[in-house]
Amino acid sequence: MSERMLFCLGEGRLESKGAGYQKNNQIFNTQVTKEEWNEVRNSLPEIKIQITKWVDKKDMTKEEKNNSSVWKEIGGYLKRYTYEEAWQNWWNDASKADKQAILDLPHFDSEIFTGITGIEVGEEITTNLDVDEITINGKKYRAV
């Protein structure tokens, strides 16, 4: 089994074969040198997706309380996320810089990224706007 692959996908969602399956030094199913792989790996933001999350009783919705039989005894419940929901939660909480770091990876492929995470992204996120003047409700404001 390969341990030097970033965002690689086999031929099908559950297929164990193809361009992105168990090959060393791959980024988005593209073969790279060991040096490039290490450089990219070391520049990635920390990605920790949570498949479960503790929800305290005070934070539970009425529906969650109705669907849980033990929340009163244990003071809450363990919420489970699908793999795609866990990725979406990470993406929603990630900083613009972390998102952009993913999008700026060499060989970035939005189809592969979506196939792995379930997240559909454009290839650009605007992180800085240079605005000298803006108009709001007909009134002009200038940057200081």
JOTAGI-V662510 format. One record per residue. D_LAST is the distance of its C-alpha to the last C-alpha in Angstrom with 1 decimal. Layout:
d_last
D_LAST
D_LAST
//
This chain:
d_last
56.0
52.9
50.2
47.9
46.5
43.0
42.6
46.1
48.2
51.9
53.4
53.2
51.5
54.6
56.2
56.9
57.0
55.0
52.3
50.2
53.0
53.9
52.9
51.2
47.9
46.6
43.1
43.0
46.7
46.1
48.0
46.0
47.0
47.4
44.7
42.1
43.1
42.6
39.2
38.0
39.6
37.9
34.4
34.8
33.1
35.6
37.2
39.3
40.4
42.2
45.3
45.9
43.9
45.3
44.5
45.4
47.4
44.6
42.3
45.0
45.1
48.3
49.1
48.8
51.1
53.5
53.6
54.1
57.4
56.6
53.2
54.9
57.0
54.3
51.2
49.4
49.9
49.0
46.9
47.7
45.5
46.6
45.5
43.1
41.7
41.2
39.2
37.1
36.4
35.3
33.1
31.5
30.7
29.6
26.1
24.4
25.0
28.6
29.1
27.6
29.9
32.8
31.8
31.3
34.8
37.1
39.4
37.4
39.5
38.2
41.9
43.0
40.0
40.8
44.5
44.0
41.3
41.6
37.8
36.8
33.6
31.8
31.3
27.5
24.9
21.3
19.6
16.2
14.3
12.0
10.3
8.2
9.5
11.8
14.7
16.3
19.6
19.1
15.9
12.8
9.3
6.4
3.8
0.0
//
